[in-house]
Amino acid sequence: MSNPIIASRTPFAEEVEAGTTVYWCSCGKSASQPFCDGSHKGSEFNPIAYTPEATGKVYFCGCKHSKKGPLCDGSHKTL
């Protein structure tokens, strides 16, 4: 498996609404970071669905190396 492109070395802070599914870009190629715009097509990457339980601000992974899926776990600090 290839490594994703590092879109950002910091997380993306985004307001989300409870129960509304968004699709996080896992390849790093999307022009709509941190969300998928279909740029992964033809690669082994796929967007990751995220449906928050609560409305508010969350921090999506920008480096694409998080072990917590679409949410930042601090992995960018070791790249």
N, CA and C atoms as a LAMMPS dump frame, in Angstrom:
ITEM: TIMESTEP
0
ITEM: NUMBER OF ATOMS
237
ITEM: BOX BOUNDS ff ff ff
-5.0000000000000000e+02 5.0000000000000000e+02
-5.0000000000000000e+02 5.0000000000000000e+02
-5.0000000000000000e+02 5.0000000000000000e+02
ITEM: ATOMS id mol type element x y z
1 1 1 N 0.84 -1.19 0
2 1 2 C 0 0 0
3 1 3 C 0.875 1.24 0
4 2 1 N 0.497 2.201 -0.783
5 2 2 C 1.226 3.466 -0.854
6 2 3 C 0.933 4.326 0.358
7 3 1 N 1.813 5.264 0.601
8 3 2 C 1.576 6.235 1.665
9 3 3 C 0.731 7.373 1.117
10 4 1 N -0.162 7.909 1.938
11 4 2 C -0.965 9.04 1.478
12 4 3 C -0.119 10.304 1.4
13 5 1 N -0.597 11.266 0.649
14 5 2 C 0.04 12.578 0.575
15 5 3 C -0.291 13.329 1.857
16 6 1 N 0.691 13.974 2.446
17 6 2 C 0.455 14.78 3.644
18 6 3 C -0.157 16.095 3.189
19 7 1 N -1.444 16.262 3.466
20 7 2 C -2.151 17.474 3.046
21 7 3 C -1.816 18.646 3.963
22 8 1 N -1.581 18.356 5.249
23 8 2 C -1.277 19.389 6.234
24 8 3 C -0.553 18.746 7.413
25 9 1 N 0.358 19.462 8
26 9 2 C 1.047 18.949 9.191
27 9 3 C 0.354 19.389 10.474
28 10 1 N -0.842 19.916 10.321
29 10 2 C -1.689 20.262 11.463
30 10 3 C -3.102 19.777 11.145
31 11 1 N -3.925 19.57 12.179
32 11 2 C -5.294 19.112 11.928
33 11 3 C -6.181 20.215 11.364
34 12 1 N -7.276 19.799 10.773
35 12 2 C -8.289 20.711 10.254
36 12 3 C -9.41 20.802 11.276
37 13 1 N -9.654 21.973 11.826
38 13 2 C -10.744 22.185 12.773
39 13 3 C -12.011 22.479 11.974
40 14 1 N -13.021 21.67 12.164
41 14 2 C -14.271 21.816 11.404
42 14 3 C -15.47 21.682 12.329
43 15 1 N -16.481 22.483 12.074
44 15 2 C -17.759 22.366 12.769
45 15 3 C -18.554 21.25 12.093
46 16 1 N -19.094 20.33 12.887
47 16 2 C -19.899 19.23 12.362
48 16 3 C -21.246 19.217 13.072
49 17 1 N -22.21 18.605 12.422
50 17 2 C -23.554 18.509 12.981
51 17 3 C -23.865 17.052 13.315
52 18 1 N -24.376 16.818 14.495
53 18 2 C -24.711 15.467 14.94
54 18 3 C -25.573 14.755 13.903
55 19 1 N -25.205 13.51 13.598
56 19 2 C -25.979 12.688 12.678
57 19 3 C -25.767 12.955 11.206
58 20 1 N -24.97 13.962 10.853
59 20 2 C -24.712 14.29 9.453
60 20 3 C -23.374 13.681 9.027
61 21 1 N -23.407 12.752 8.108
62 21 2 C -22.201 12.053 7.665
63 21 3 C -21.388 12.907 6.707
64 22 1 N -20.083 12.966 6.959
65 22 2 C -19.134 13.601 6.058
66 22 3 C -18.118 12.541 5.642
67 23 1 N -17.402 12.783 4.57
68 23 2 C -16.433 11.813 4.061
69 23 3 C -15.046 12.435 4.065
70 24 1 N -14.201 11.902 4.928
71 24 2 C -12.832 12.382 5.12
72 24 3 C -11.924 11.835 4.022
73 25 1 N -11.123 12.7 3.454
74 25 2 C -10.141 12.308 2.437
75 25 3 C -9.012 11.53 3.098
76 26 1 N -8.766 10.302 2.656
77 26 2 C -7.679 9.497 3.214
78 26 3 C -6.43 9.507 2.333
79 27 1 N -6.546 9.999 1.093
80 27 2 C -5.405 9.966 0.171
81 27 3 C -4.536 11.217 0.251
82 28 1 N -5.141 12.335 0.669
83 28 2 C -4.411 13.597 0.75
84 28 3 C -4.452 14.43 -0.517
85 29 1 N -5.125 13.948 -1.565
86 29 2 C -5.145 14.65 -2.851
87 29 3 C -6.302 15.632 -3.011
88 30 1 N -7.313 15.548 -2.171
89 30 2 C -8.509 16.364 -2.328
90 30 3 C -8.208 17.855 -2.243
91 31 1 N -8.837 18.622 -3.116
92 31 2 C -8.727 20.082 -3.057
93 31 3 C -9.695 20.646 -2.026
94 32 1 N -10.543 19.802 -1.473
95 32 2 C -11.552 20.204 -0.485
96 32 3 C -11.208 19.689 0.905
97 33 1 N -9.936 19.679 1.258
98 33 2 C -9.485 19.145 2.55
99 33 3 C -10.272 19.736 3.704
100 34 1 N -10.603 18.942 4.702
101 34 2 C -10.233 17.546 4.9
102 34 3 C -11.205 16.554 4.274
103 35 1 N -12.108 17.047 3.429
104 35 2 C -13.15 16.192 2.891
105 35 3 C -12.82 15.699 1.484
106 36 1 N -13.403 14.569 1.138
107 36 2 C -13.159 13.924 -0.152
108 36 3 C -13.818 14.69 -1.295
109 37 1 N -13.096 14.805 -2.406
110 37 2 C -13.668 15.383 -3.631
111 37 3 C -13.564 14.402 -4.804
112 38 1 N -13.211 13.145 -4.505
113 38 2 C -13.112 12.124 -5.543
114 38 3 C -11.731 11.967 -6.149
115 39 1 N -10.759 12.723 -5.675
116 39 2 C -9.402 12.672 -6.235
117 39 3 C -8.718 11.322 -6.044
118 40 1 N -9.233 10.494 -5.161
119 40 2 C -8.64 9.18 -4.887
120 40 3 C -8.903 8.165 -6.004
121 41 1 N -9.827 8.462 -6.893
122 41 2 C -10.227 7.487 -7.914
123 41 3 C -9.011 6.985 -8.687
124 42 1 N -8.947 5.655 -8.815
125 42 2 C -7.826 5.019 -9.489
126 42 3 C -6.697 4.652 -8.548
127 43 1 N -6.845 4.954 -7.25
128 43 2 C -5.827 4.595 -6.266
129 43 3 C -6.406 3.562 -5.302
130 44 1 N -5.603 3.098 -4.356
131 44 2 C -6.087 2.133 -3.377
132 44 3 C -6.77 2.806 -2.187
133 45 1 N -6.853 4.131 -2.2
134 45 2 C -7.466 4.874 -1.1
135 45 3 C -8.964 5.064 -1.321
136 46 1 N -9.684 5.134 -0.218
137 46 2 C -11.121 5.393 -0.236
138 46 3 C -11.444 6.392 0.871
139 47 1 N -12.484 7.191 0.682
140 47 2 C -12.872 8.115 1.742
141 47 3 C -13.402 7.348 2.949
142 48 1 N -13.288 7.957 4.115
143 48 2 C -13.762 7.359 5.36
144 48 3 C -14.991 8.15 5.82
145 49 1 N -16.107 7.449 6.004
146 49 2 C -17.328 8.089 6.488
147 49 3 C -17.184 8.406 7.976
148 50 1 N -17.635 9.582 8.369
149 50 2 C -17.621 10 9.773
150 50 3 C -18.963 10.64 10.092
151 51 1 N -19.644 10.084 11.093
152 51 2 C -20.928 10.612 11.536
153 51 3 C -20.799 10.981 13.012
154 52 1 N -20.706 12.265 13.326
155 52 2 C -20.532 12.68 14.718
156 52 3 C -21.795 12.432 15.548
157 53 1 N -21.579 12.12 16.822
158 53 2 C -22.687 11.925 17.749
159 53 3 C -23.174 13.258 18.307
160 54 1 N -22.31 14.265 18.305
161 54 2 C -22.662 15.57 18.86
162 54 3 C -22.279 16.673 17.876
163 55 1 N -23.012 17.768 17.916
164 55 2 C -22.698 18.94 17.116
165 55 3 C -21.575 19.708 17.797
166 56 1 N -20.62 20.186 17.017
167 56 2 C -19.515 20.953 17.576
168 56 3 C -18.282 20.872 16.702
169 57 1 N -17.16 21.309 17.259
170 57 2 C -15.902 21.336 16.533
171 57 3 C -15.145 20.026 16.749
172 58 1 N -14.635 19.47 15.665
173 58 2 C -13.762 18.299 15.727
174 58 3 C -12.502 18.616 14.931
175 59 1 N -11.467 17.841 15.163
176 59 2 C -10.178 18.053 14.507
177 59 3 C -9.87 16.856 13.619
178 60 1 N -10.028 17.082 12.315
179 60 2 C -9.748 16.03 11.349
180 60 3 C -8.257 15.97 11.054
181 61 1 N -7.752 14.768 10.9
182 61 2 C -6.344 14.545 10.592
183 61 3 C -5.99 15.19 9.251
184 62 1 N -4.914 15.947 9.241
185 62 2 C -4.434 16.574 8.01
186 62 3 C -3.271 15.833 7.388
187 63 1 N -2.546 15.069 8.22
188 63 2 C -1.361 14.371 7.718
189 63 3 C -1.706 13.016 7.093
190 64 1 N -2.917 12.537 7.356
191 64 2 C -3.432 11.273 6.816
192 64 3 C -2.757 10.041 7.406
193 65 1 N -2.109 10.178 8.555
194 65 2 C -1.443 9.063 9.212
195 65 3 C -2.048 8.706 10.571
196 66 1 N -3.169 9.303 10.933
197 66 2 C -3.802 9.061 12.227
198 66 3 C -4.223 7.604 12.376
199 67 1 N -4.034 7.066 13.553
200 67 2 C -4.488 5.702 13.868
201 67 3 C -5.946 5.727 14.324
202 68 1 N -6.526 6.925 14.46
203 68 2 C -7.914 7.083 14.896
204 68 3 C -8.824 7.396 13.713
205 69 1 N -8.454 6.947 12.536
206 69 2 C -9.278 7.213 11.362
207 69 3 C -9.246 8.667 10.984
208 70 1 N -10.407 9.278 10.806
209 70 2 C -10.424 10.647 10.315
210 70 3 C -10.038 11.705 11.349
211 71 1 N -10.009 11.347 12.617
212 71 2 C -9.706 12.338 13.652
213 71 3 C -8.226 12.347 14.005
214 72 1 N -7.716 13.516 14.302
215 72 2 C -6.304 13.688 14.634
216 72 3 C -5.958 12.951 15.927
217 73 1 N -4.821 12.249 15.902
218 73 2 C -4.301 11.615 17.107
219 73 3 C -2.893 12.089 17.449
220 74 1 N -2.436 13.159 16.778
221 74 2 C -1.113 13.704 17.028
222 74 3 C -0.013 13.08 16.194
223 75 1 N -0.346 12.188 15.267
224 75 2 C 0.673 11.535 14.432
225 75 3 C 1.524 12.523 13.652
226 76 1 N 0.969 13.693 13.331
227 76 2 C 1.713 14.703 12.557
228 76 3 C 2.963 15.172 13.298
229 77 1 N 2.995 15.011 14.601
230 77 2 C 4.143 15.459 15.397
231 77 3 C 5.373 14.582 15.177
232 78 1 N 5.191 13.383 14.62
233 78 2 C 6.312 12.454 14.419
234 78 3 C 6.737 12.338 12.964
235 79 1 N 6.122 13.105 12.081
236 79 2 C 6.466 13.002 10.654
237 79 3 C 7.613 13.924 10.286
